[in-house]
């Protein structure tokens, strides 16, 4: 593979983006909205900071810093942030604040991190102590939300807190207990602790299927947390959950390409397809887990196969322009007034499949940075 083409692709996306409009947030482009503080851009900025560390190319860091700087006031306020939504997605972008504070010394980044940590303090929780995914999703825990909140939460403890990771670990243990299917070792997309929402199983509270990207978010969260949480019993708990999931996932990739299916356990079923974003996330997690010495080196080989399978199948040229396809634009569960999002197989395969959205591009870049480390 000519990796220089990937570098050019990433730099092209940067050139086409500003703090008012990014080239990779297709939901904003579709709806004609300006950029705001959101997890999609947050994922991309996280990836750009990672590739900046690997390549030492200042263009990546400079864009990331200028983009975030445009949203943070001198008092640490975050432009467009809506605290009343209690949306875990909006915590995610905060994870970049620690490195920006460390490298620039701008106090406003520290203040913004303090603000987001305070937001988590107010976040509603289930009776078992897990964060609600959003205010509009009462008593619901989604795998997505573990990635959106917990790495930031842990990074705050590492940089500015007391180093207490127990709340993060407890919440992940609850996810394992409530959302992991014993038969497959896979995790259901969502869990309603009240067991009352229309998509939830009345006995388990879980949604009906295994959506690839939600599992991918969970994989990335665990891999990143294992780099944050220090050695000890709490990290050992995360290691156990992570290694069990990685072992379970090996049974579900496509043999020929190494890519995973949109509905993970139903490969080959009519309408199902090999999906980019969740597959990139799993590749990243496997590669990183092997690099950290948590997984055997065979997992790095699997991660490489997945990454190269995606590049071969979904990286394509339109004229002289490189594009990344096979990305599910969006999928969710409910709320009550949106019964189409019912967690069924038919629902997950019905959502649009697009090119160049950051929910696929950012994990592709993250996996790429791990490929460069091999």
C-alpha positions as CSV (number, residue, x, y, z in Angstrom):
1,X,0.0,0.0,0.0
2,X,1.2,3.5,-0.8
3,X,0.8,5.2,2.6
4,X,1.7,8.6,1.1
5,X,-1.8,8.5,-0.5
6,X,-3.4,8.2,2.9
7,X,-1.3,11.1,4.2
8,X,-2.5,13.2,1.2
9,X,-6.1,12.2,1.9
10,X,-6.0,13.3,5.5
11,X,-4.3,16.6,4.6
12,X,-6.9,17.2,1.9
13,X,-9.7,16.9,4.5
14,X,-7.9,19.4,6.7
15,X,-7.5,21.9,3.8
16,X,-11.2,21.6,3.1
17,X,-12.2,22.2,6.8
18,X,-12.5,25.2,9.2
19,X,-14.0,25.7,12.6
20,X,-17.2,26.7,10.9
21,X,-17.5,23.7,8.6
22,X,-15.6,20.5,8.4
23,X,-15.3,18.2,5.4
24,X,-15.9,15.1,7.5
25,X,-19.0,15.8,9.4
26,X,-21.6,14.7,6.9
27,X,-24.5,15.1,9.3
28,X,-23.8,18.8,9.6
29,X,-23.3,19.2,5.9
30,X,-26.5,17.3,5.1
31,X,-28.5,19.5,7.5
32,X,-26.8,22.7,6.4
33,X,-25.6,23.4,9.9
34,X,-22.3,25.1,11.0
35,X,-19.8,23.1,13.1
36,X,-20.5,23.0,16.8
37,X,-19.0,21.2,19.8
38,X,-19.7,17.5,19.0
39,X,-18.3,14.0,19.2
40,X,-17.8,13.6,15.4
41,X,-15.4,16.5,15.1
42,X,-13.9,15.4,18.5
43,X,-13.1,12.0,17.1
44,X,-11.4,13.5,14.1
45,X,-9.3,16.0,16.3
46,X,-8.3,13.1,18.5
47,X,-7.1,11.2,15.4
48,X,-5.2,14.3,14.1
49,X,-3.4,14.7,17.4
50,X,-2.4,11.1,17.3
51,X,-1.0,11.3,13.8
52,X,0.8,14.5,14.7
53,X,2.6,12.6,17.4
54,X,3.6,9.8,15.0
55,X,4.7,12.0,12.1
56,X,5.9,15.1,13.9
57,X,4.1,17.0,11.1
58,X,3.0,20.3,12.6
59,X,0.1,20.7,10.2
60,X,-2.0,18.2,12.0
61,X,-1.4,19.7,15.5
62,X,-1.8,23.3,14.2
63,X,-5.2,22.5,12.7
64,X,-6.4,20.6,15.8
65,X,-5.4,23.4,18.1
66,X,-6.8,26.2,16.0
67,X,-10.1,24.3,15.6
68,X,-10.5,23.7,19.4
69,X,-9.3,27.2,20.3
70,X,-12.2,28.6,18.3
71,X,-14.7,27.0,20.6
72,X,-13.2,27.7,24.0
73,X,-13.6,31.0,25.8
74,X,-10.9,32.4,28.1
75,X,-13.1,31.5,31.0
76,X,-13.2,27.9,29.8
77,X,-16.8,28.2,28.5
78,X,-17.5,26.1,25.4
79,X,-19.3,27.7,22.5
80,X,-22.5,25.9,21.5
81,X,-22.3,23.4,24.4
82,X,-25.8,22.8,25.9
83,X,-25.4,21.4,29.4
84,X,-29.1,20.8,29.9
85,X,-29.0,18.0,27.3
86,X,-26.7,15.9,29.5
87,X,-25.4,14.4,26.3
88,X,-22.4,12.1,26.9
89,X,-21.5,12.6,23.2
90,X,-20.6,16.2,24.0
91,X,-18.0,15.1,26.6
92,X,-15.9,13.2,24.1
93,X,-14.3,16.2,22.4
94,X,-13.0,17.2,25.8
95,X,-10.4,14.5,25.8
96,X,-8.2,16.6,23.5
97,X,-8.0,19.4,26.0
98,X,-5.3,17.7,28.2
99,X,-2.7,17.5,25.4
100,X,-3.6,21.0,24.1
101,X,-3.1,22.4,27.7
102,X,0.1,20.6,28.1
103,X,1.6,21.8,24.8
104,X,0.3,25.3,24.7
105,X,0.0,26.3,28.3
106,X,-3.4,28.0,27.6
107,X,-5.3,28.0,30.9
108,X,-8.6,28.1,29.1
109,X,-8.1,24.5,28.1
110,X,-7.6,23.5,31.8
111,X,-10.8,25.5,32.7
112,X,-12.8,23.8,29.9
113,X,-11.7,20.4,31.2
114,X,-12.8,21.4,34.7
115,X,-16.2,22.5,33.3
116,X,-16.7,19.2,31.5
117,X,-15.7,17.3,34.6
118,X,-18.3,19.3,36.5
119,X,-20.9,18.3,33.9
120,X,-20.2,14.6,34.6
121,X,-20.8,15.3,38.2
122,X,-24.3,16.3,37.4
123,X,-25.0,13.6,34.8
124,X,-28.1,11.6,35.6
125,X,-27.4,7.9,36.5
126,X,-29.2,4.6,36.5
127,X,-29.9,3.0,39.8
128,X,-26.7,1.0,39.4
129,X,-24.7,4.1,39.0
130,X,-24.1,4.3,35.2
131,X,-24.4,7.5,33.3
132,X,-27.6,8.0,31.2
133,X,-26.6,8.3,27.6
134,X,-28.5,11.5,27.2
135,X,-31.4,13.3,29.0
136,X,-33.7,12.2,26.2
137,X,-32.7,8.6,26.9
138,X,-33.6,8.2,30.6
139,X,-32.1,5.1,32.4
140,X,-30.4,4.0,29.2
141,X,-26.8,2.9,28.8
142,X,-25.3,2.7,25.3
143,X,-21.9,1.2,24.4
144,X,-21.3,4.4,22.5
145,X,-21.4,6.4,25.7
146,X,-18.6,4.4,27.3
147,X,-16.3,5.8,24.6
148,X,-17.8,9.3,24.8
149,X,-17.3,9.8,28.5
150,X,-15.0,7.3,30.2
151,X,-11.6,8.1,28.5
152,X,-12.2,11.8,29.3
153,X,-13.2,10.9,32.8
154,X,-10.1,8.8,33.3
155,X,-7.8,11.4,31.7
156,X,-9.1,14.0,34.0
157,X,-8.3,11.8,37.0
158,X,-4.8,11.3,35.6
159,X,-4.0,14.9,34.9
160,X,-5.9,16.9,37.4
161,X,-7.7,14.6,39.8
162,X,-6.7,12.2,42.5
163,X,-6.2,9.2,40.2
164,X,-9.4,7.4,41.3
165,X,-10.6,5.3,38.4
166,X,-13.1,3.3,40.4
167,X,-16.2,4.9,39.0
168,X,-15.1,4.3,35.5
169,X,-14.3,0.7,36.2
170,X,-17.5,0.0,38.0
171,X,-19.6,1.4,35.2
172,X,-17.8,-0.8,32.7
173,X,-18.2,-3.8,35.0
174,X,-22.0,-3.1,34.9
175,X,-21.9,-3.0,31.1
176,X,-20.2,-6.4,31.1
177,X,-22.8,-7.8,33.5
178,X,-25.9,-6.4,31.8
179,X,-25.0,-6.1,28.1
180,X,-22.7,-9.0,27.3
181,X,-24.3,-12.0,25.6
182,X,-22.9,-15.2,27.3
183,X,-23.4,-17.3,24.1
184,X,-21.5,-15.1,21.7
185,X,-19.3,-12.9,23.9
186,X,-20.7,-9.9,22.0
187,X,-22.3,-6.8,23.5
188,X,-25.8,-5.5,22.8
189,X,-26.0,-1.9,21.6
190,X,-28.1,-0.5,24.4
191,X,-29.5,-1.3,27.8
192,X,-32.5,0.2,29.5
193,X,-32.3,-0.2,33.3
194,X,-36.0,0.5,33.6
195,X,-36.8,-2.2,30.9
196,X,-39.7,0.0,29.7
197,X,-38.5,1.6,26.4
198,X,-40.0,0.0,23.3
199,X,-36.8,-1.5,21.9
200,X,-35.7,-3.2,25.2
201,X,-36.2,-6.9,26.0
202,X,-38.7,-6.8,29.0
203,X,-36.5,-9.4,30.9
204,X,-33.0,-8.2,30.2
205,X,-33.5,-4.6,29.2
206,X,-31.1,-5.0,26.3
207,X,-31.7,-4.1,22.6
208,X,-32.1,-6.9,20.1
209,X,-28.9,-7.0,18.1
210,X,-25.1,-6.5,18.0
211,X,-24.4,-3.3,16.0
212,X,-20.8,-3.2,14.9
213,X,-19.9,0.4,15.5
214,X,-21.3,0.4,19.1
215,X,-19.0,-2.6,19.8
216,X,-16.2,-0.7,18.1
217,X,-16.7,2.3,20.4
218,X,-16.5,0.0,23.4
219,X,-13.3,-1.6,22.0
220,X,-11.6,1.7,21.5
221,X,-12.7,2.9,24.9
222,X,-11.2,-0.1,26.6
223,X,-7.9,0.1,24.5
224,X,-7.5,3.8,25.4
225,X,-8.4,3.3,29.1
226,X,-5.7,0.6,29.3
227,X,-3.2,3.2,28.3
228,X,-4.5,5.6,31.0
229,X,-5.3,3.5,34.0
230,X,-2.1,2.4,35.9
231,X,-1.1,-1.1,36.8
232,X,-3.2,-2.7,39.6
233,X,-6.5,-4.4,40.3
234,X,-8.6,-1.9,38.4
235,X,-6.6,-2.1,35.3
236,X,-6.6,-5.9,35.6
237,X,-10.4,-5.8,35.5
238,X,-10.3,-3.8,32.3
239,X,-7.7,-6.2,30.8
240,X,-10.0,-9.2,31.5
241,X,-13.0,-7.5,29.9
242,X,-11.0,-6.3,26.9
243,X,-9.2,-9.6,26.2
244,X,-12.5,-11.6,26.4
245,X,-14.1,-9.3,23.9
246,X,-11.2,-9.4,21.5
247,X,-11.2,-13.1,21.6
248,X,-14.9,-13.3,20.9
249,X,-14.7,-10.9,18.0
250,X,-12.2,-13.0,16.1
251,X,-15.0,-15.5,15.2
252,X,-17.0,-12.8,13.3
253,X,-14.7,-11.2,10.8
254,X,-15.0,-12.0,7.1
255,X,-12.3,-14.5,6.3
256,X,-11.3,-13.0,3.0
257,X,-11.0,-9.4,4.0
258,X,-10.8,-9.3,7.8
259,X,-13.6,-6.8,7.8
260,X,-16.6,-7.1,10.2
261,X,-20.3,-7.0,9.4
262,X,-22.7,-4.2,10.2
263,X,-24.8,-6.6,12.2
264,X,-21.9,-8.5,13.7
265,X,-23.2,-12.1,14.1
266,X,-25.2,-12.3,10.9
267,X,-22.6,-12.2,8.2
268,X,-23.9,-13.1,4.8
269,X,-27.5,-12.4,5.6
270,X,-29.4,-10.5,2.9
271,X,-28.8,-6.8,3.3
272,X,-25.9,-7.1,5.7
273,X,-22.6,-5.5,4.6
274,X,-18.9,-5.2,5.6
275,X,-18.8,-1.9,7.4
276,X,-15.8,0.4,7.7
277,X,-16.1,2.4,10.9
278,X,-16.6,-0.4,13.4
279,X,-14.0,-2.5,11.6
280,X,-11.4,0.3,11.9
281,X,-12.2,0.6,15.6
282,X,-11.6,-3.1,16.2
283,X,-8.4,-3.1,14.1
284,X,-7.1,-0.1,16.2
285,X,-8.0,-1.9,19.4
286,X,-6.3,-5.1,18.4
287,X,-3.2,-3.3,17.2
288,X,-3.0,-1.1,20.3
289,X,-3.7,-4.0,22.6
290,X,-0.8,-6.0,21.1
291,X,1.5,-3.0,21.2
292,X,0.7,-2.5,24.9
293,X,1.5,-6.1,25.6
294,X,-2.0,-7.0,26.6
295,X,-2.9,-9.1,23.5
296,X,-0.7,-11.7,21.7
297,X,1.0,-10.6,18.6
298,X,-1.4,-12.6,16.5
299,X,-4.0,-9.9,17.2
300,X,-1.7,-7.3,15.6
301,X,-1.7,-9.5,12.5
302,X,-5.5,-9.6,12.6
303,X,-5.7,-5.9,13.0
304,X,-3.3,-5.4,10.0
305,X,-5.4,-7.7,7.9
306,X,-8.6,-5.7,8.7
307,X,-6.9,-2.4,8.0
308,X,-5.6,-3.5,4.7
309,X,-8.9,-5.2,3.8
310,X,-10.7,-1.9,4.4
311,X,-8.1,0.0,2.3
312,X,-8.4,-2.5,-0.6
313,X,-12.2,-2.6,-0.5
314,X,-13.3,0.9,0.4
315,X,-10.4,3.3,-0.4
316,X,-11.1,4.5,-4.0
317,X,-10.2,7.2,-6.4
318,X,-12.6,9.6,-8.0
319,X,-10.4,11.4,-10.5
320,X,-7.4,12.3,-8.5
321,X,-9.3,12.3,-5.2
322,X,-9.1,9.5,-2.6
323,X,-12.2,8.6,-0.7
324,X,-13.1,6.2,2.1
325,X,-16.4,4.4,1.8
326,X,-18.5,1.8,3.5
327,X,-19.3,4.0,6.5
328,X,-22.7,3.7,8.2
329,X,-23.7,7.4,8.7
330,X,-25.6,7.0,11.9
331,X,-27.6,4.5,14.0
332,X,-29.3,4.7,17.3
333,X,-32.1,3.5,19.6
334,X,-35.4,5.4,19.9
335,X,-36.4,7.7,21.6
336,X,-40.1,7.1,22.1
337,X,-41.1,9.2,19.2
338,X,-38.8,7.5,16.8
339,X,-39.9,3.9,16.7
340,X,-38.1,3.2,13.4
341,X,-34.9,3.0,15.5
342,X,-35.9,-0.2,17.1
343,X,-32.6,-2.1,17.2
344,X,-33.9,-4.6,14.7
345,X,-31.7,-6.2,12.0
346,X,-33.8,-4.4,9.3
347,X,-33.2,-1.1,11.0
348,X,-29.4,-1.3,11.2
349,X,-29.1,-2.2,7.5
350,X,-31.4,0.6,6.5
351,X,-29.3,3.6,7.5
352,X,-27.3,5.4,4.8
353,X,-23.8,4.2,3.8
354,X,-21.5,7.1,3.0
355,X,-18.0,8.2,2.1
356,X,-15.6,10.4,4.1
357,X,-17.6,10.8,7.4
358,X,-15.4,11.2,10.4
359,X,-17.1,8.3,12.2
360,X,-15.2,6.1,9.7
361,X,-12.3,8.4,8.8
362,X,-11.1,9.1,12.4
363,X,-10.9,5.4,13.4
364,X,-9.2,4.7,10.0
365,X,-6.5,7.3,10.9
366,X,-6.2,5.8,14.4
367,X,-5.7,2.3,13.0
368,X,-3.2,3.8,10.5
369,X,-1.1,5.3,13.4
370,X,-0.9,1.9,15.0
371,X,0.1,0.3,11.6
372,X,2.9,2.9,11.5
373,X,4.1,1.8,14.9
374,X,4.3,-1.9,14.0
